[in-house]
Amino acid sequence: MPTPYTKRPIIGITVRIDPDKDTYHLRTTYPHAILHAGGTPLLLPLLTEASYLDTVANLLDGLLLTGNPGDVDPMRYGQAPHVALGPVHPERDETDAHLLELADAKRLPVLAICYGMQMLNVHRGGTLFQDLTAQVENVMQHQQRGSFRRVAHGIQIDRDSLLAKLAGGITARVNSHHHQAIDELGRDLRPIAWAADGVIEAVIGTRPNHFVLGVQWHPEINAENDPFSQALFKHFVAEAALYQQGPPLE
């Protein structure tokens, strides 16, 4: 049975921005996935003021970093922009970066999806391939065409990882909607899933008493009927529920 509404852990979800229309937006699948997994979704506007983000972080039991149609600014990892770099949204980069700092300090559970995983890696000192087609030899198609729901390629999962337990095995098929990916791995992150071309598809945090999971695909899109996606969100919300009972000690 789902957790009673008043006891549901609060999960902050970062939104997207349309600079031309000066509006925020987000696919409904993100809050629906959190709600159906037993959490209370709370959408977070991209307000970069530290006092606002500090206040919000004190309300949260978990942080969900969503995908984004823009790319992480390569300036954040010391590179010049590649000719194939997509649009950069400074408000999103800055909001996510500050929220990740707060999550590290508070040991707030984190689930980072697609762009969110890339931002997590950069926050931890890693770098990105700015464009897989141009920078990775023999790369497969990761920028999926057609339906977002279609599972586009397989992944190989570390058999000793949490992800293998959630997937019920060491292989799975996932959707794919990205042209960037992790290059140099950031601090305190361990890769736990890969595509056939070697692109990292998932990472897990290695710091004690701090749940951090990043996935390069979009489990929220199929969370309504895919057992693997459902298991992933349920585990994340369960970690947030534990945090709600009291943040982990040193």
Backbone as CSV, one residue per row, in Angstrom:
resi,resn,N_x,N_y,N_z,CA_x,CA_y,CA_z,C_x,C_y,C_z
1,MET,0.839,-1.191,0.000,0.000,0.000,0.000,0.879,1.248,0.000
2,PRO,0.436,2.327,-0.679,1.232,3.545,-0.671,1.286,4.168,0.714
3,THR,2.344,4.898,0.958,2.489,5.599,2.222,1.393,6.653,2.358
4,PRO,0.790,6.852,3.536,-0.211,7.906,3.704,0.345,9.240,3.244
5,TYR,-0.524,10.056,2.626,-0.075,11.290,1.984,0.732,12.181,2.928
6,THR,0.292,12.318,4.166,0.982,13.217,5.094,2.366,12.707,5.473
7,LYS,2.635,11.429,5.239,3.918,10.850,5.593,4.836,10.677,4.393
8,ARG,4.342,10.983,3.224,5.147,10.787,2.031,6.382,11.694,2.052
9,PRO,7.536,11.169,1.718,8.710,12.028,1.647,8.576,13.055,0.519
10,ILE,9.109,14.227,0.756,9.020,15.309,-0.223,10.225,15.248,-1.151
11,ILE,9.950,15.152,-2.449,10.996,15.053,-3.455,11.005,16.318,-4.301
12,GLY,12.082,17.081,-4.234,12.240,18.258,-5.072,12.626,17.856,-6.485
13,ILE,11.949,18.453,-7.476,12.186,18.114,-8.884,12.520,19.388,-9.642
14,THR,13.703,19.439,-10.229,14.075,20.625,-11.000,13.315,20.663,-12.321
15,VAL,12.904,21.862,-12.722,12.147,22.044,-13.958,13.086,22.494,-15.082
16,ARG,12.514,22.717,-16.240,13.244,23.215,-17.404,12.833,24.657,-17.675
17,ILE,13.589,25.332,-18.530,13.270,26.719,-18.852,13.249,26.903,-20.360
18,ASP,12.299,27.699,-20.823,12.255,28.123,-22.219,12.633,29.608,-22.234
19,PRO,13.894,29.930,-22.544,14.335,31.328,-22.465,13.569,32.250,-23.407
20,ASP,13.142,31.745,-24.568,12.440,32.598,-25.536,11.064,33.017,-25.023
21,LYS,10.394,32.110,-24.311,9.060,32.405,-23.786,9.096,32.836,-22.330
22,ASP,10.278,32.762,-21.709,10.428,33.122,-20.299,9.472,32.316,-19.418
23,THR,9.438,30.986,-19.675,8.542,30.109,-18.926,9.304,28.877,-18.444
24,TYR,8.799,28.273,-17.356,9.272,26.974,-16.897,8.351,25.898,-17.443
25,HIS,8.883,24.668,-17.584,8.046,23.566,-18.034,8.683,22.252,-17.605
26,LEU,7.887,21.177,-17.636,8.375,19.855,-17.274,7.352,18.822,-17.723
27,ARG,7.834,17.692,-18.256,6.910,16.614,-18.608,6.222,16.091,-17.352
28,THR,4.966,15.746,-17.499,4.187,15.273,-16.349,4.680,13.937,-15.825
29,THR,5.445,13.205,-16.624,5.879,11.876,-16.210,6.781,11.902,-14.983
30,TYR,7.525,12.990,-14.768,8.400,13.066,-13.591,7.603,13.088,-12.284
31,PRO,6.706,14.074,-12.086,5.953,14.066,-10.822,5.048,12.848,-10.682
32,HIS,4.503,12.343,-11.791,3.663,11.142,-11.703,4.470,9.947,-11.213
33,ALA,5.705,9.799,-11.705,6.538,8.674,-11.287,6.836,8.744,-9.793
34,ILE,7.110,9.945,-9.292,7.385,10.117,-7.859,6.137,9.850,-7.042
35,LEU,5.006,10.387,-7.462,3.757,10.199,-6.725,3.386,8.727,-6.639
36,HIS,3.481,8.021,-7.764,3.093,6.612,-7.793,4.080,5.740,-7.034
37,ALA,5.305,6.235,-6.818,6.295,5.487,-6.035,6.171,5.754,-4.541
38,GLY,5.261,6.649,-4.156,5.026,6.912,-2.738,5.568,8.218,-2.228
39,GLY,6.044,9.087,-3.126,6.590,10.368,-2.707,5.657,11.528,-2.995
40,THR,6.003,12.692,-2.459,5.291,13.935,-2.732,6.165,14.795,-3.627
41,PRO,5.807,14.955,-4.914,6.640,15.761,-5.805,6.478,17.248,-5.543
42,LEU,7.593,17.969,-5.561,7.599,19.408,-5.378,8.462,20.008,-6.478
43,LEU,7.841,20.704,-7.429,8.586,21.268,-8.552,9.373,22.491,-8.099
44,LEU,10.628,22.568,-8.528,11.527,23.627,-8.091,11.831,24.583,-9.245
45,PRO,11.403,25.837,-9.143,11.760,26.812,-10.178,13.261,27.078,-10.169
46,LEU,13.757,27.562,-11.302,15.192,27.784,-11.440,15.549,29.172,-10.929
47,LEU,15.479,29.318,-9.606,15.858,30.561,-8.926,17.203,30.313,-8.267
48,THR,18.197,31.054,-8.675,19.568,30.722,-8.282,20.013,31.370,-6.977
49,GLU,19.146,32.167,-6.357,19.527,32.800,-5.097,19.793,31.753,-4.024
50,ALA,20.932,31.859,-3.384,21.356,30.858,-2.397,20.370,30.760,-1.241
51,SER,19.821,31.894,-0.794,18.906,31.857,0.354,17.647,31.068,0.032
52,TYR,17.148,31.203,-1.191,15.977,30.432,-1.608,16.294,28.944,-1.642
53,LEU,17.395,28.583,-2.283,17.741,27.174,-2.421,18.053,26.535,-1.076
54,ASP,18.706,27.276,-0.187,18.970,26.759,1.155,17.665,26.454,1.883
55,THR,16.702,27.359,1.773,15.409,27.168,2.437,14.683,25.956,1.875
56,VAL,14.659,25.857,0.545,13.977,24.734,-0.098,14.629,23.411,0.288
57,ALA,15.949,23.368,0.285,16.654,22.124,0.585,16.306,21.604,1.976
58,ASN,16.025,22.510,2.906,15.659,22.099,4.266,14.283,21.442,4.321
59,LEU,13.481,21.627,3.271,12.149,21.026,3.220,12.165,19.639,2.585
60,LEU,13.250,19.304,1.889,13.260,18.120,1.034,13.764,16.876,1.751
61,ASP,13.263,15.741,1.283,13.756,14.429,1.714,14.494,13.720,0.578
62,GLY,14.434,14.282,-0.613,15.120,13.723,-1.765,15.151,14.745,-2.883
63,LEU,16.096,14.580,-3.807,16.268,15.512,-4.918,16.304,14.726,-6.222
64,LEU,15.424,15.087,-7.147,15.394,14.492,-8.478,15.850,15.538,-9.491
65,LEU,16.997,15.279,-10.127,17.498,16.150,-11.192,17.030,15.570,-12.519
66,THR,16.267,16.339,-13.247,15.602,15.855,-14.448,16.487,16.020,-15.687
67,GLY,15.983,15.492,-16.803,16.620,15.749,-18.080,16.410,17.190,-18.507
68,ASN,17.074,17.578,-19.595,17.021,18.974,-20.027,17.337,19.029,-21.518
69,PRO,16.614,19.844,-22.294,16.935,19.950,-23.721,18.247,20.686,-23.978
70,GLY,18.787,21.363,-22.983,20.073,22.033,-23.139,21.225,21.168,-22.662
71,ASP,22.437,21.667,-22.877,23.662,20.985,-22.467,24.314,21.712,-21.297
72,VAL,25.068,20.955,-20.499,25.854,21.559,-19.427,26.917,22.454,-20.058
73,ASP,27.076,23.657,-19.537,28.073,24.587,-20.058,29.462,23.986,-19.890
74,PRO,30.207,23.766,-20.988,31.543,23.159,-20.862,32.527,24.011,-20.071
75,MET,32.220,25.280,-19.891,33.055,26.130,-19.047,33.151,25.548,-17.638
76,ARG,32.111,24.821,-17.224,32.092,24.266,-15.874,33.110,23.144,-15.702
77,TYR,33.563,22.557,-16.786,34.609,21.532,-16.669,35.843,21.890,-17.497
78,GLY,36.037,23.194,-17.709,37.286,23.690,-18.246,37.518,23.454,-19.718
79,GLN,36.442,23.370,-20.507,36.599,23.159,-21.944,35.936,24.273,-22.735
80,ALA,36.460,24.496,-23.934,35.824,25.406,-24.877,34.637,24.704,-25.517
81,PRO,33.649,25.449,-25.992,32.471,24.810,-26.585,32.790,24.131,-27.907
82,HIS,32.384,22.865,-28.020,32.500,22.107,-29.266,31.498,22.673,-30.273
83,VAL,31.802,22.515,-31.558,30.916,23.051,-32.593,29.516,22.426,-32.528
84,ALA,29.410,21.210,-31.965,28.112,20.531,-31.883,27.424,20.733,-30.532
85,LEU,27.968,21.600,-29.683,27.320,21.879,-28.401,25.921,22.421,-28.625
86,GLY,24.967,21.933,-27.831,23.602,22.424,-27.922,23.412,23.692,-27.106
87,PRO,22.166,24.148,-26.947,21.904,25.347,-26.154,22.286,25.141,-24.696
88,VAL,22.743,26.207,-24.061,23.128,26.192,-22.649,22.149,27.061,-21.874
89,HIS,21.676,26.546,-20.745,20.733,27.279,-19.900,21.402,27.560,-18.554
90,PRO,21.999,28.738,-18.393,22.745,29.031,-17.158,21.919,28.876,-15.887
91,GLU,20.626,29.238,-15.938,19.782,29.135,-14.742,19.667,27.685,-14.282
92,ARG,19.552,26.772,-15.240,19.432,25.359,-14.886,20.759,24.833,-14.339
93,ASP,21.863,25.167,-15.021,23.179,24.731,-14.545,23.428,25.199,-13.113
94,GLU,23.161,26.469,-12.864,23.471,27.052,-11.559,22.572,26.480,-10.466
95,THR,21.288,26.316,-10.781,20.362,25.757,-9.792,20.758,24.334,-9.421
96,ASP,21.016,23.510,-10.428,21.397,22.123,-10.158,22.706,22.049,-9.382
97,ALA,23.673,22.880,-9.763,24.975,22.854,-9.092,24.841,23.197,-7.614
98,HIS,24.040,24.208,-7.303,23.883,24.595,-5.900,23.100,23.539,-5.125
99,LEU,22.074,22.972,-5.764,21.310,21.922,-5.092,22.181,20.689,-4.824
100,LEU,23.075,20.372,-5.726,23.981,19.246,-5.505,24.949,19.536,-4.356
101,GLU,25.405,20.766,-4.242,26.248,21.137,-3.097,25.486,20.911,-1.792
102,LEU,24.235,21.345,-1.762,23.421,21.183,-0.560,23.136,19.709,-0.284
103,ALA,22.874,18.948,-1.339,22.623,17.515,-1.165,23.848,16.813,-0.596
104,ASP,25.032,17.188,-1.057,26.263,16.606,-0.515,26.419,16.954,0.964
105,ALA,26.151,18.201,1.285,26.332,18.645,2.666,25.335,17.985,3.611
106,LYS,24.108,17.767,3.128,23.040,17.220,3.971,22.873,15.707,3.807
107,ARG,23.620,15.106,2.875,23.447,13.707,2.498,22.017,13.421,2.037
108,LEU,21.479,14.353,1.311,20.129,14.236,0.776,20.132,13.239,-0.385
109,PRO,19.257,12.242,-0.386,19.220,11.272,-1.489,19.003,11.959,-2.834
110,VAL,19.723,11.489,-3.837,19.687,12.097,-5.170,19.442,11.031,-6.224
111,LEU,18.494,11.308,-7.119,18.332,10.555,-8.356,18.525,11.539,-9.493
112,ALA,19.508,11.281,-10.363,19.859,12.195,-11.446,19.627,11.497,-12.776
113,ILE,18.809,12.121,-13.634,18.393,11.507,-14.895,18.941,12.292,-16.084
114,CYS,19.581,11.607,-17.012,20.080,12.140,-18.270,20.960,13.379,-18.047
115,TYR,20.504,14.578,-18.434,21.271,15.791,-18.134,21.617,15.863,-16.645
116,GLY,20.690,15.418,-15.798,20.947,15.440,-14.361,22.162,14.614,-13.990
117,MET,22.339,13.439,-14.609,23.515,12.619,-14.346,24.773,13.302,-14.860
118,GLN,24.682,13.954,-16.005,25.829,14.672,-16.551,26.226,15.823,-15.627
119,MET,25.229,16.539,-15.100,25.515,17.634,-14.178,26.117,17.107,-12.881
120,LEU,25.630,15.970,-12.413,26.194,15.331,-11.225,27.674,15.036,-11.446
121,ASN,28.013,14.477,-12.592,29.404,14.146,-12.883,30.278,15.388,-12.929
122,VAL,29.785,16.444,-13.551,30.544,17.701,-13.623,30.695,18.303,-12.229
123,HIS,29.632,18.265,-11.452,29.696,18.773,-10.072,30.770,18.061,-9.266
124,ARG,30.974,16.782,-9.537,31.980,16.006,-8.813,33.369,16.094,-9.477
125,GLY,33.546,17.013,-10.406,34.863,17.234,-10.998,35.130,16.474,-12.277
126,GLY,34.123,15.810,-12.840,34.301,15.061,-14.071,34.073,15.912,-15.306
127,THR,34.229,15.286,-16.473,34.024,15.971,-17.752,33.030,15.192,-18.595
128,LEU,32.623,15.811,-19.712,31.653,15.200,-20.616,32.193,15.143,-22.039
129,PHE,31.732,14.152,-22.790,31.813,14.232,-24.240,30.755,15.244,-24.662
130,GLN,31.176,16.307,-25.335,30.201,17.328,-25.719,29.311,16.876,-26.859
131,ASP,29.786,15.947,-27.679,28.959,15.373,-28.734,29.478,13.980,-29.047
132,LEU,28.685,12.969,-28.731,29.140,11.586,-28.872,29.499,11.232,-30.307
133,THR,28.694,11.674,-31.260,28.940,11.328,-32.659,30.295,11.829,-33.127
134,ALA,30.666,13.024,-32.679,31.918,13.621,-33.124,33.125,13.148,-32.322
135,GLN,32.923,12.693,-31.085,34.047,12.473,-30.185,34.266,11.022,-29.766
136,VAL,33.350,10.127,-30.076,33.491,8.728,-29.673,33.465,7.837,-30.909
137,GLU,34.514,7.054,-31.082,34.620,6.183,-32.237,33.634,5.019,-32.128
138,ASN,33.011,4.695,-33.248,32.065,3.564,-33.341,30.911,3.694,-32.352
139,VAL,30.483,4.907,-32.107,29.381,5.128,-31.171,28.052,4.745,-31.813
140,MET,27.128,4.230,-31.024,25.788,3.918,-31.524,24.915,5.177,-31.489
141,GLN,23.682,5.037,-31.938,22.729,6.152,-31.916,22.166,6.301,-30.511
142,HIS,22.532,7.388,-29.826,22.008,7.648,-28.482,20.918,8.722,-28.493
143,GLN,20.873,9.529,-29.554,19.826,10.547,-29.670,18.664,9.906,-30.421
144,GLN,17.838,9.201,-29.667,16.770,8.388,-30.240,15.796,9.220,-31.052
145,ARG,15.414,8.700,-32.195,14.388,9.330,-33.022,13.065,8.600,-32.816
146,GLY,11.978,9.300,-33.051,10.671,8.674,-32.892,10.183,8.756,-31.444
147,SER,9.398,7.770,-31.048,8.748,7.785,-29.742,9.757,7.783,-28.594
148,PHE,9.531,8.646,-27.610,10.370,8.682,-26.420,10.229,7.394,-25.615
149,ARG,9.108,6.699,-25.766,8.856,5.506,-24.957,9.580,4.265,-25.475
150,ARG,9.981,4.277,-26.734,10.587,3.080,-27.324,11.925,2.771,-26.667
151,VAL,12.113,1.520,-26.261,13.414,1.115,-25.738,14.347,0.930,-26.923
152,ALA,15.448,1.683,-26.930,16.254,1.822,-28.133,17.480,0.922,-28.165
153,HIS,18.070,0.638,-27.001,19.279,-0.191,-26.985,19.430,-0.867,-25.625
154,GLY,20.315,-1.845,-25.583,20.554,-2.573,-24.354,21.634,-1.932,-23.507
155,ILE,21.663,-2.295,-22.243,22.745,-1.903,-21.345,23.231,-3.145,-20.606
156,GLN,24.498,-3.118,-20.262,25.107,-4.162,-19.438,25.292,-3.600,-18.037
157,ILE,24.858,-4.335,-17.036,24.821,-3.831,-15.664,25.810,-4.602,-14.795
158,ASP,26.520,-3.891,-13.950,27.417,-4.520,-12.974,26.595,-5.472,-12.099
159,ARG,26.975,-6.746,-12.110,26.162,-7.759,-11.416,26.123,-7.545,-9.910
160,ASP,27.100,-6.835,-9.351,27.146,-6.622,-7.904,26.526,-5.292,-7.485
161,SER,25.839,-4.640,-8.392,25.313,-3.301,-8.118,23.845,-3.327,-7.708
162,LEU,23.413,-2.239,-7.085,22.002,-2.037,-6.772,21.162,-2.098,-8.035
163,LEU,21.685,-1.548,-9.120,20.913,-1.486,-10.363,20.568,-2.880,-10.873
164,ALA,21.482,-3.831,-10.734,21.202,-5.206,-11.151,20.055,-5.796,-10.336
165,LYS,20.035,-5.472,-9.059,18.941,-5.943,-8.201,17.620,-5.346,-8.652
166,LEU,17.614,-4.060,-8.968,16.382,-3.400,-9.389,15.928,-3.895,-10.752
167,ALA,16.889,-4.201,-11.628,16.558,-4.664,-12.975,16.202,-6.142,-12.996
168,GLY,16.580,-6.852,-11.944,16.349,-8.285,-11.920,17.294,-9.045,-12.823
169,GLY,18.482,-8.483,-13.069,19.464,-9.142,-13.929,20.551,-8.169,-14.332
170,ILE,21.443,-8.632,-15.200,22.602,-7.811,-15.586,22.442,-7.189,-16.967
171,THR,21.281,-7.315,-17.570,21.000,-6.628,-18.828,19.617,-5.997,-18.747
172,ALA,19.434,-4.962,-19.538,18.126,-4.320,-19.653,18.115,-3.553,-20.963
173,ARG,16.934,-3.160,-21.387,16.814,-2.288,-22.556,16.203,-0.973,-22.100
174,VAL,16.727,0.123,-22.658,16.334,1.449,-22.192,16.088,2.376,-23.383
175,ASN,15.334,3.439,-23.126,15.215,4.497,-24.122,16.483,5.359,-24.088
176,SER,16.615,6.279,-25.031,17.885,7.000,-25.135,17.654,8.331,-25.827
177,HIS,17.967,9.434,-25.129,17.662,10.767,-25.660,18.768,11.755,-25.289
178,HIS,19.994,11.479,-25.729,21.103,12.361,-25.355,22.185,12.314,-26.420
179,HIS,22.916,13.412,-26.556,24.068,13.425,-27.461,25.358,13.688,-26.692
180,GLN,25.246,13.880,-25.376,26.419,14.014,-24.523,26.440,12.853,-23.528
181,ALA,27.610,12.639,-22.909,27.727,11.554,-21.928,28.992,11.771,-21.110
182,ILE,29.144,10.984,-20.065,30.315,11.086,-19.193,31.579,10.692,-19.957
183,ASP,32.610,11.520,-19.828,33.939,11.205,-20.330,34.802,10.814,-19.128
184,GLU,35.437,11.790,-18.467,36.207,11.509,-17.249,35.246,11.474,-16.065
185,LEU,35.336,10.405,-15.287,34.408,10.195,-14.176,34.726,11.142,-13.021
186,GLY,33.671,11.662,-12.388,33.831,12.552,-11.254,34.160,11.800,-9.964
187,ARG,34.462,12.569,-8.935,34.843,12.015,-7.634,33.689,11.237,-7.002
188,ASP,34.047,10.150,-6.326,33.099,9.394,-5.511,31.888,8.915,-6.308
189,LEU,32.128,8.581,-7.566,31.112,7.976,-8.416,31.682,6.694,-9.016
190,ARG,30.839,5.677,-9.117,31.271,4.411,-9.708,30.332,4.048,-10.850
191,PRO,30.868,3.786,-12.043,29.994,3.367,-13.144,29.444,1.977,-12.888
192,ILE,28.160,1.790,-13.172,27.529,0.490,-12.907,26.717,-0.021,-14.099
193,ALA,26.698,0.730,-15.206,26.025,0.240,-16.413,26.624,0.923,-17.628
194,TRP,26.665,0.183,-18.746,27.279,0.674,-19.966,26.455,0.240,-21.176
195,ALA,26.481,1.067,-22.233,25.963,0.651,-23.525,27.022,-0.207,-24.218
196,ALA,26.639,-0.841,-25.318,27.562,-1.732,-26.025,28.775,-0.994,-26.573
197,ASP,28.655,0.309,-26.804,29.777,1.097,-27.317,30.672,1.649,-26.208
198,GLY,30.394,1.280,-24.968,31.210,1.720,-23.841,30.733,2.972,-23.145
199,VAL,29.715,3.636,-23.675,29.189,4.845,-23.030,28.607,4.477,-21.670
200,ILE,28.970,5.245,-20.646,28.470,4.998,-19.294,26.979,5.339,-19.223
201,GLU,26.188,4.384,-18.766,24.742,4.560,-18.705,24.209,4.762,-17.293
202,ALA,25.021,4.470,-16.277,24.573,4.691,-14.894,25.784,4.779,-13.980
203,VAL,25.641,5.583,-12.927,26.676,5.712,-11.892,26.009,5.675,-10.533
204,ILE,26.770,5.277,-9.526,26.271,5.291,-8.156,27.303,5.965,-7.268
205,GLY,26.836,6.682,-6.268,27.743,7.356,-5.355,28.425,6.372,-4.417
206,THR,29.667,6.677,-4.061,30.433,5.786,-3.181,30.657,6.385,-1.800
207,ARG,30.144,7.580,-1.550,30.307,8.176,-0.222,29.402,7.459,0.771
208,PRO,29.890,7.152,1.963,29.069,6.423,2.936,27.850,7.222,3.375
209,ASN,26.763,6.525,3.606,25.537,7.135,4.146,24.984,8.256,3.265
210,HIS,25.172,8.116,1.947,24.606,9.107,1.031,24.200,8.402,-0.257
211,PHE,22.887,8.258,-0.478,22.388,7.602,-1.680,22.409,8.573,-2.851
212,VAL,23.166,8.220,-3.887,23.238,8.998,-5.122,23.242,8.018,-6.286
213,LEU,22.280,8.162,-7.189,22.200,7.300,-8.360,21.939,8.163,-9.583
214,GLY,22.712,7.932,-10.636,22.502,8.635,-11.897,22.263,7.642,-13.020
215,VAL,21.276,7.910,-13.868,21.010,7.074,-15.037,20.933,7.961,-16.267
216,GLN,21.456,7.460,-17.387,21.529,8.272,-18.596,20.243,8.214,-19.411
217,TRP,19.397,7.223,-19.162,18.137,7.113,-19.890,17.022,7.803,-19.104
218,HIS,15.777,7.596,-19.538,14.627,8.286,-18.942,13.619,7.288,-18.375
219,PRO,13.856,6.773,-17.177,12.920,5.806,-16.594,11.549,6.391,-16.297
220,GLU,11.470,7.705,-16.132,10.175,8.321,-15.812,9.169,8.154,-16.948
221,ILE,9.671,8.052,-18.176,8.772,7.989,-19.324,7.945,6.709,-19.317
222,ASN,8.565,5.607,-18.902,7.869,4.316,-18.913,7.527,3.802,-17.518
223,ALA,7.587,4.682,-16.517,7.367,4.236,-15.137,5.943,3.747,-14.887
224,GLU,5.036,4.088,-15.761,3.652,3.670,-15.569,3.488,2.157,-15.722
225,ASN,4.328,1.537,-16.596,4.109,0.109,-16.868,5.386,-0.716,-16.953
226,ASP,6.539,-0.140,-16.730,7.796,-0.878,-16.821,8.299,-1.237,-15.426
227,PRO,8.425,-2.516,-15.084,8.824,-2.918,-13.728,10.191,-2.380,-13.305
228,PHE,11.155,-2.333,-14.209,12.481,-1.817,-13.882,12.398,-0.345,-13.486
229,SER,11.699,0.453,-14.290,11.540,1.876,-13.981,10.813,2.060,-12.653
230,GLN,9.774,1.275,-12.426,9.028,1.374,-11.175,9.901,1.028,-9.984
231,ALA,10.718,-0.019,-10.118,11.601,-0.422,-9.025,12.616,0.661,-8.714
232,LEU,13.107,1.328,-9.744,14.092,2.397,-9.551,13.488,3.547,-8.737
233,PHE,12.297,3.983,-9.128,11.669,5.093,-8.411,11.240,4.688,-6.998
234,LYS,10.758,3.480,-6.843,10.353,3.028,-5.508,11.551,2.967,-4.567
235,HIS,12.698,2.536,-5.081,13.884,2.489,-4.227,14.321,3.897,-3.847
236,PHE,14.312,4.811,-4.803,14.690,6.194,-4.515,13.775,6.799,-3.452
237,VAL,12.473,6.612,-3.601,11.529,7.164,-2.626,11.708,6.492,-1.269
238,ALA,12.031,5.204,-1.274,12.294,4.514,-0.005,13.524,5.108,0.686
239,GLU,14.553,5.447,-0.077,15.728,6.105,0.500,15.344,7.467,1.078
240,ALA,14.472,8.189,0.380,14.004,9.479,0.885,13.187,9.318,2.156
241,ALA,12.408,8.243,2.243,11.622,7.982,3.448,12.532,7.713,4.644
242,LEU,13.633,7.005,4.414,14.608,6.782,5.486,15.235,8.101,5.920
243,TYR,15.540,8.946,4.945,16.114,10.257,5.259,15.131,11.084,6.082
244,GLN,13.844,10.977,5.760,12.809,11.721,6.460,12.805,11.386,7.948
245,GLN,13.175,10.161,8.284,13.187,9.741,9.678,14.355,10.345,10.440
246,GLY,15.339,10.846,9.717,16.494,11.466,10.341,17.687,11.350,9.427
247,PRO,18.313,12.470,9.019,19.477,12.418,8.128,20.547,11.508,8.689
248,PRO,21.280,10.805,7.806,22.330,9.869,8.280,23.422,10.576,9.049
249,LEU,23.976,9.886,10.027,25.069,10.423,10.819,26.392,10.164,10.118
250,GLU,27.446,10.777,10.610,28.793,10.545,10.053,29.151,9.065,10.146
